[in-house]
Amino acid sequence: MKKSRGRTGRKRRRKHLQGFMDGVNCSHKLEYIKLKKWLKDRGFEDHNLRPAEFKDTGRGLMTTKALQVRALIISLPEKCLLTTGTVLSSCLGEYIMKWKPPVSPLIALCTFLITEKHAGEKSPWKPYLDVLPETYTCPVCLEHDVVSLLPKPLRKKAQEQKTTVHELYMSSKAFFSSLQPLFSENIGTIFNYSALEWAWCSINTRTIYMKHSQRECFSLEPDVYALAPYLDLLNHSPNVQVKAAFNEQTRSYEIQTNSQCKKYEEVFICYGPHDNQRLLLEYGFIAVDNPHSSVYVSSDILLKYFPPRDKQRNAKLSILKDHNFLENLTFGWDGPSWRLLTALKLLSLGADEFTCWRRTLLGDVISARNEQQTLNITAKICSFLIEETQHALLQISQLKRNKENLRKHLALVEALRLEDLKILQKSAEILCSLNMAT
């Protein structure tokens, strides 16, 4: 009997440890102890969430009790939020108020983060700044060698992001110079490009949406940002639903879950139904087996398989452009999208069928020949994208061997490309079945 009781005890202990296997509790670490104390001084109380390291998602928050549907995950008092109001009540306020033309709310927040980080121990926001990432993996931070391995539509957006941040820096240099009286060091060494890039990424990847009334001291860009310490440790999952908003009664930002969560599991929130290209562009990560993921087909690939001698080619392209059918053409887990097939059906119209283009856009079947040609061309495009993805994966594995310093960023692009490959292979199977059916 004794023996059996001991075995049950071991089993129970093993089961208890199992709960921690996915997430390693980090609440004993000094930076989190300081952050929790800092938040408590500002009125934040929390007994259920613990900072933890997770195998798949990295740093996140685990719950110490099971959460039911409609449970309040977190309620963060207004005093804990970092907004443009916080910036204006700091030493930067008077400089922002008198600067013309007015700076944007985004630049005000970037300037505040850079200033407080530079202040180090003297900053009242130090406990929060200490848990912010030192580096980010958004495309703006990726080297050219890594960006060139992204799928073409995302590569274009990555380059646009780099341009945006660079232009933001150049256009803010004069304003930064006006802050020189606040610092003993040369302003150029504090507000350099890498400092702005870090601040921009911190805001772009971590802010919650919170509308603020328009102030004259800011430009007309919407003032909708708030940094939310501790709350921003919650990771994204496409498979959960939450309700998040600022509660005017409690003066707190609150998140309610619409999904259940077991004890000691990671608590997730959802940033929205984003595909992996959007997640990588905006937040610097991808979600594995993301149901919203898509592989985008650029218009030049679309035209690759149509004869240039088609007399109606230009007219067809104009129609597609006018009806917004050259963007967001995708392959997903359920095969080619309706938009992609519709664009290809229109391009496949014979000379005698061209007058039916309006019916094509409405989804009507024009002819068996048109249907068959559309499927054939869709399959060719899918096959081309599979080859292109496999080629990119080969380049990534070679680069990983040669460039140790890029391994982390390359692994991210590799994960995106592998997910794309799975989607395209699934689409190829679906197209094969459709071809056999027709």
C-alpha positions in Angstrom: 0.0 0.0 0.0 2.8 2.4 1.0 4.5 1.7 -2.3 1.4 2.5 -4.3 0.8 5.8 -2.4 4.4 6.9 -3.2 3.9 6.2 -6.9 0.7 8.3 -6.8 2.6 11.1 -5.1 5.3 11.0 -7.8 2.6 11.0 -10.5 0.9 14.0 -8.9 4.2 15.8 -8.6 5.0 15.0 -12.2 1.6 16.3 -13.3 2.2 19.5 -11.4 5.6 20.0 -13.1 4.0 19.2 -16.4 2.1 22.4 -16.1 5.4 24.4 -16.0 7.1 22.5 -18.8 5.8 24.7 -21.6 6.3 27.9 -19.7 9.1 28.6 -17.2 8.0 31.1 -14.6 10.2 34.2 -14.6 8.5 36.3 -11.9 11.5 35.8 -9.6 13.8 37.8 -12.0 14.8 41.2 -10.7 13.5 43.2 -13.7 10.0 41.7 -13.2 10.0 42.2 -9.4 10.9 45.9 -10.0 8.3 46.2 -12.7 5.5 44.7 -10.6 6.4 47.1 -7.7 6.4 50.1 -10.0 3.0 49.1 -11.4 1.6 48.5 -7.9 2.7 52.0 -6.9 0.5 53.2 -9.8 -2.5 51.2 -8.6 -2.1 48.0 -10.6 -3.1 44.8 -8.8 -2.7 41.4 -10.4 -2.7 37.9 -8.8 -3.2 35.6 -11.8 -0.6 36.5 -14.4 3.1 35.6 -14.2 5.9 36.5 -16.7 7.3 33.3 -18.2 9.5 32.0 -21.0 7.7 29.7 -23.5 9.3 27.3 -26.0 7.3 28.5 -29.1 6.6 32.1 -28.3 9.5 33.3 -26.1 8.5 35.7 -23.4 4.8 35.9 -22.4 2.4 35.7 -19.5 1.0 32.5 -17.9 -2.1 32.3 -15.7 -2.0 30.7 -12.3 -5.7 29.9 -12.4 -8.0 28.6 -15.1 -9.7 31.4 -17.0 -13.3 31.0 -18.2 -15.0 32.8 -21.1 -15.6 36.5 -20.4 -13.0 36.5 -17.6 -11.1 39.7 -17.2 -7.4 39.0 -18.1 -6.0 42.3 -17.1 -7.0 45.8 -16.0 -4.3 48.4 -16.3 -4.9 51.7 -14.7 -4.6 54.9 -16.7 -1.6 56.0 -14.6 0.4 53.0 -15.9 -0.2 53.9 -19.6 2.4 55.9 -21.5 0.6 58.3 -23.9 1.2 61.7 -25.5 -0.3 63.2 -22.3 2.7 61.6 -20.4 5.1 63.2 -22.9 3.6 66.7 -22.6 3.7 66.6 -18.8 7.5 65.8 -19.0 10.4 68.1 -19.6 9.8 67.7 -23.3 6.4 69.3 -23.1 7.4 73.0 -23.5 9.7 72.1 -26.5 6.9 70.3 -28.2 4.4 73.1 -27.5 6.5 75.7 -29.2 7.9 73.7 -32.1 6.6 74.6 -35.6 5.5 72.9 -37.7 4.0 70.7 -35.0 5.5 67.2 -34.5 3.4 64.1 -34.9 2.1 62.1 -31.8 4.4 59.2 -33.0 7.6 61.4 -33.0 6.6 62.8 -29.5 6.4 59.2 -28.1 9.7 58.2 -29.9 11.4 61.3 -28.5 10.2 60.4 -25.0 11.4 56.8 -25.1 14.9 57.9 -26.3 15.1 60.6 -23.7 14.0 58.3 -20.8 16.3 55.5 -22.0 19.2 57.9 -22.1 18.3 59.1 -18.5 19.0 55.6 -17.2 18.7 55.4 -13.4 17.1 58.9 -13.3 14.1 57.9 -15.4 10.9 57.3 -13.5 10.0 54.8 -16.4 13.2 52.8 -15.9 11.4 49.6 -14.6 9.4 49.5 -17.8 12.3 50.4 -20.2 14.3 47.6 -18.6 11.9 45.0 -19.9 11.5 46.4 -23.4 13.5 44.4 -26.0 16.9 45.7 -26.9 16.5 44.7 -30.5 13.6 44.0 -32.8 13.0 41.7 -35.9 10.7 44.0 -37.9 11.8 44.3 -41.6 13.2 47.8 -40.9 15.9 46.2 -38.7 16.8 43.4 -41.2 19.9 43.6 -43.3 19.6 43.7 -47.1 20.7 40.1 -47.5 17.8 39.0 -45.3 15.2 41.3 -46.9 16.1 40.1 -50.4 14.9 36.6 -49.3 11.4 37.7 -48.4 8.5 37.0 -50.8 8.4 39.8 -53.4 5.2 41.6 -52.2 6.5 41.6 -48.6 10.0 42.7 -49.8 8.4 45.7 -51.4 6.6 46.6 -48.2 9.8 46.0 -46.1 11.7 48.5 -48.3 8.8 51.0 -47.9 9.0 50.6 -44.1 12.8 51.3 -44.2 12.2 54.4 -46.3 9.4 55.6 -43.9 11.6 55.3 -40.8 14.6 56.9 -42.6 12.4 59.9 -43.7 10.9 60.2 -40.2 14.4 60.5 -38.8 15.6 63.0 -41.4 12.5 65.2 -41.0 12.8 65.2 -37.2 16.5 66.1 -36.9 15.8 69.8 -36.6 13.3 69.2 -33.8 15.8 66.9 -32.0 18.4 69.6 -32.2 16.1 72.0 -30.4 16.3 69.7 -27.4 20.0 70.4 -26.9 19.5 72.6 -23.7 18.1 69.5 -21.9 21.3 67.4 -22.4 25.0 67.9 -21.6 26.1 65.6 -24.4 25.9 66.4 -28.1 22.2 65.8 -29.2 23.4 63.9 -32.4 24.9 61.1 -30.3 21.7 60.6 -28.3 19.1 61.0 -31.1 20.9 59.0 -33.8 19.2 56.8 -36.4 19.5 53.5 -34.4 17.9 55.2 -31.4 14.9 56.3 -33.5 14.6 52.9 -35.1 14.5 51.2 -31.7 11.9 53.7 -30.4 9.8 53.4 -33.6 9.8 49.6 -33.3 8.9 49.7 -29.6 5.8 51.8 -30.5 4.9 50.0 -33.7 5.0 46.5 -32.2 3.7 47.2 -28.7 1.1 50.0 -28.5 -2.5 49.5 -27.9 -5.2 51.5 -29.7 -6.5 54.3 -27.6 -8.0 57.4 -29.1 -7.0 60.8 -27.7 -8.5 64.2 -28.4 -6.7 66.2 -31.0 -4.2 68.7 -29.5 -3.0 71.8 -31.4 0.6 71.1 -30.4 0.6 68.0 -32.6 0.3 67.5 -36.3 -3.0 66.1 -37.7 -1.9 62.4 -37.7 -4.3 60.5 -35.4 -3.2 60.3 -31.8 -4.2 56.7 -31.0 -1.1 55.2 -29.3 -0.6 54.0 -25.7 2.2 51.9 -24.4 0.9 49.5 -21.8 3.6 48.1 -19.4 3.1 44.4 -18.4 0.0 44.1 -20.6 2.4 44.2 -23.6 3.9 41.0 -22.5 0.8 39.2 -23.8 1.5 37.4 -27.0 -0.7 37.0 -30.1 -2.5 33.9 -31.2 -4.9 33.8 -34.2 -6.9 31.1 -32.4 -8.2 33.2 -29.5 -10.8 36.1 -29.3 -10.6 38.9 -26.8 -12.5 42.2 -26.1 -10.1 45.1 -25.4 -10.9 48.7 -24.7 -10.4 51.6 -22.3 -13.1 51.5 -19.6 -14.2 55.1 -18.8 -15.8 54.0 -15.5 -12.7 52.3 -14.0 -10.2 54.6 -16.0 -8.3 51.4 -16.9 -7.5 49.6 -20.1 -9.2 46.2 -19.9 -8.9 42.9 -21.8 -11.6 40.2 -21.5 -11.1 36.8 -22.9 -13.7 35.0 -25.1 -11.7 31.8 -24.9 -10.9 29.4 -22.0 -7.4 29.1 -20.7 -6.1 26.3 -18.4 -4.1 26.8 -15.3 -0.4 27.4 -16.0 -1.0 27.9 -19.7 0.1 30.9 -21.7 -2.5 33.6 -21.9 -2.9 34.9 -25.5 -4.6 37.9 -27.0 -5.4 38.5 -30.7 -4.1 41.5 -32.6 -6.6 40.8 -35.4 -7.0 38.3 -38.3 -3.6 39.0 -39.8 -1.7 36.8 -42.2 2.0 36.0 -41.5 3.3 38.6 -43.9 1.4 41.3 -42.0 2.5 39.9 -38.6 6.2 39.9 -39.8 5.9 43.4 -41.2 4.2 45.0 -38.3 5.4 43.0 -35.3 8.5 41.1 -36.3 7.2 37.5 -35.8 5.0 34.8 -37.5 2.3 32.5 -36.1 2.8 28.8 -37.0 -0.2 27.2 -38.7 -1.9 30.6 -38.9 -5.4 30.0 -40.4 -5.3 33.5 -41.9 -2.0 33.0 -43.8 -1.8 33.6 -47.5 0.7 33.6 -50.3 0.4 36.7 -52.4 0.5 36.7 -56.2 2.0 39.9 -57.7 0.6 41.3 -60.9 3.8 40.6 -62.9 3.6 36.8 -62.0 -0.1 37.0 -63.0 0.8 38.2 -66.5 3.7 35.8 -67.0 1.4 33.1 -68.3 -0.7 35.2 -70.7 0.3 35.7 -74.4 1.4 39.3 -75.0 -0.2 39.1 -78.5 -3.7 39.0 -76.9 -5.2 42.1 -78.5 -7.5 42.7 -75.4 -4.7 42.3 -72.9 -4.4 46.0 -72.1 -8.2 46.4 -71.9 -8.4 43.4 -69.5 -5.6 44.9 -67.3 -7.5 48.2 -67.2 -10.7 46.5 -66.1 -8.8 44.6 -63.4 -7.1 47.7 -62.2 -10.3 49.8 -62.2 -12.2 47.1 -60.2 -9.2 46.6 -57.8 -8.5 43.1 -58.9 -4.7 43.4 -59.2 -4.2 43.5 -55.4 -4.7 40.9 -52.7 -4.7 37.9 -55.0 -3.7 34.9 -52.9 -3.4 31.2 -52.3 -4.6 30.1 -48.8 -5.1 26.9 -46.9 -8.2 26.3 -48.9 -6.5 26.9 -52.3 -6.6 29.8 -54.7 -8.8 32.7 -53.5 -11.9 33.7 -55.4 -10.3 37.0 -56.2 -7.3 35.3 -57.8 -9.5 32.9 -59.8 -11.7 35.8 -61.0 -8.7 37.9 -62.2 -7.4 34.8 -64.1 -10.9 34.1 -65.6 -11.1 37.6 -66.9 -7.5 37.4 -68.4 -8.5 34.0 -70.0 -11.6 35.3 -71.8 -11.4 34.5 -75.5 -11.9 37.3 -78.1 -15.5 36.2 -78.6 -16.1 36.2 -74.8 -14.6 39.5 -73.9 -18.0 41.3 -73.9 -18.9 39.1 -70.9 -16.3 40.6 -68.6 -18.9 42.1 -66.2 -20.4 38.6 -65.7 -16.9 37.3 -65.0 -16.4 39.8 -62.2 -19.7 38.7 -60.7 -18.6 35.1 -60.6 -20.6 33.7 -63.6 -19.3 30.7 -65.6 -18.6 31.9 -69.1 -17.5 28.7 -70.8 -16.0 25.3 -70.1 -12.9 26.4 -72.0 -12.5 29.5 -69.9 -12.9 27.4 -66.7 -10.3 24.9 -67.8 -7.7 27.5 -69.0 -8.1 29.3 -65.7 -7.4 26.2 -63.7 -4.4 25.3 -65.8 -2.9 28.8 -65.4 -3.6 28.8 -61.7 -1.8 25.5 -61.4 1.2 26.9 -63.3 1.4 29.9 -61.1 1.2 27.7 -58.0 3.9 25.5 -59.4 6.1 28.5 -60.2 5.7 29.9 -56.6 6.5 26.5 -55.1 9.8 26.4 -57.1 10.6 30.0 -56.1 9.9 29.3 -52.4 12.1 26.1 -52.5 14.9 28.1 -54.1 14.6 30.8 -51.4 14.8 28.1 -48.7 18.0 26.8 -50.3 19.5 30.2 -50.3 18.5 30.7 -46.6 20.2 27.5 -45.5 23.4 28.4 -47.3 23.4 31.9 -45.8 22.8 30.5 -42.3 26.0 28.4 -42.7 28.0 31.4 -43.9 26.6 34.3 -41.8 26.4 33.4 -38.1 25.3 37.0 -37.2 22.2 36.7 -39.4 21.0 33.3 -38.1 18.1 34.7 -35.9 16.7 36.9 -38.7 17.2 34.2 -41.3 15.3 31.6 -39.1 12.3 34.0 -39.1 12.3 34.4 -42.9 12.8 30.6 -43.2 9.7 29.9 -41.0 7.7 32.3 -43.1 8.8 30.6 -46.3 8.2 27.1 -44.9 4.6 28.1 -44.0 4.2 29.5 -47.6 5.4 26.2 -49.0 2.8 24.3 -47.0 0.1 26.6 -48.2 1.2 26.3 -51.9 1.5 22.5 -51.7 -2.0 22.2 -50.2 -3.2 24.5 -53.0 -1.5 22.4 -55.6 -3.4 19.3 -54.3 -6.7 21.2 -54.4 -6.1 22.4 -58.0 -5.2 18.8 -59.0 -8.6 17.6 -57.6 -10.5 20.4 -59.3 -8.7 19.6 -62.6 -9.7 16.0 -62.3 -13.3 16.9 -61.6 -13.5 19.1 -64.7 
